[in-house]
Amino acid sequence: AQKVTQAQTEISVVEKEDVTLDCVYETRDTTYYLFWYKQPPSGELVFLIRRNSFDEQNEISGRYSWNFQKSTSSFNFTITASQVVDSAVYFCALRANNAGNMLTFGGGTRLMVKP
Amino acid sequence: GAGVSQSPRYKVAKRGQDVALRCDPISGHVSLFWYQQALGQGPEFLTYFQNEAQLDKSGLPSDRFFAERPEGSVSTLKIQRTQQEDSAVYLCASSLGSYPSYNEQFFGPGTRLTVL
């Protein structure tokens, strides 16, 4: 079975602070994909990043960076110099190759960035 | 349109009523997914179509839930005899290719169903 855990249900920071959102996953598959999605108040899920299980390189995109560590089954997401527009719910998700085509989501982390 | 669209955006039903939720995927996308997102939770998989074939319905919570995609494009999720626990946002997603190859899923805005 696949499982994604986001232990932080809610985080509140002040603008310009850095913040890290944690994600821990479980799967028996050796081939899988990990994702982060952003869900603003409008409700639509916005794709942020995809990582496959064979690529442990960390990635940076502007103020966003991701740290994938297979040894700890973690795929953490850091926002540098947070902005009010970053306020949203963030979901980590897993797609395991032998578990069908669906995404398994974590419970989400609500990030509130205050001015 | 360029993205996945869903209608209606909001639906209020009385307990026991039947409802039908519609999803228009991105044109040409082979795969279509339905997810259910309860308040404060992450989305949970309901069912998956590859063209008109429903290849996985393991996530449908009961036999009151039924989905179809008869011509391989538009899909309808039907819930019969709605119950209060069916209240949730129903998300539709589509992707270009088909299992087992990976293809990114693009999500629609969702339909918020409230059962009174």
Interface residues (C-beta under 8 A of the other chain):
Chain A: V4 Q6 Y33 Y37 S42 G43 E44 L45 F47 R50 N52 F91 A93 R95 N97 G100 N101 M102 L103 T104 F105 G106 G107 G108
Chain B: S31 F33 Y35 G40 Q41 G42 P43 E44 F45 Y48 L55 D56 S58 G59 V89 L91 A93 S98 Y99 P100 Y102 E104 Q105 F106 F107 G108 P109 G110 R112
